[in-house]
């Protein structure tokens, strides 16, 4: 709270990328992705917590309340979904889309932005069930022995010109207002 112990560095959302030339049915959420018509043509992030949160969203369960009861409700839906996925890839899921190995991907907004910039066939969809904002923050551990160097590095990364350059290279959301002005 108040960025007393950390400072936001960059952020992204999770969403759906659709190859508009190959997928003709409207995709507006996770249920559409896993309706069965795209079986074997889907790439998702290789993160079990992410996939579980999507199922929780569809089932209208709080995504941050991972309980045995909620997991039991989600298991049948996840079992149905997992049979339809071609690949799990958190590093470069966009490459499978670019190479026409899959038609739909559930991935981070930075991967989607790079993909859409390179190829207009791809469209971004924020799931109707909702998405979440993942924020990467910078902080210095309590046991750090080189605090001054860490502060210098954090200050360097947060310089508007450096922060803007990082955003040009890795197109994630940038919470640095001064850097965003340089990106406009």
Secondary structure, 3 states (H helix, E strand, C coil): CCCCCCEEEEEEEEEEEEECCCCCCCCCCHHHHCCCCCCCCEEECCCHHHHHHHHHHHCCCCCCCCCHHHHHHHHHHHHHHHCCEEEECCCCHHHHHHCCCCCEEEEEHHHHHHHHHHCCCEEEECCCCCCCEEEEEECCCCCCCCHHHHHHHHHHHHCHHHHHHHHHHCCCECCCHHHHHHHC
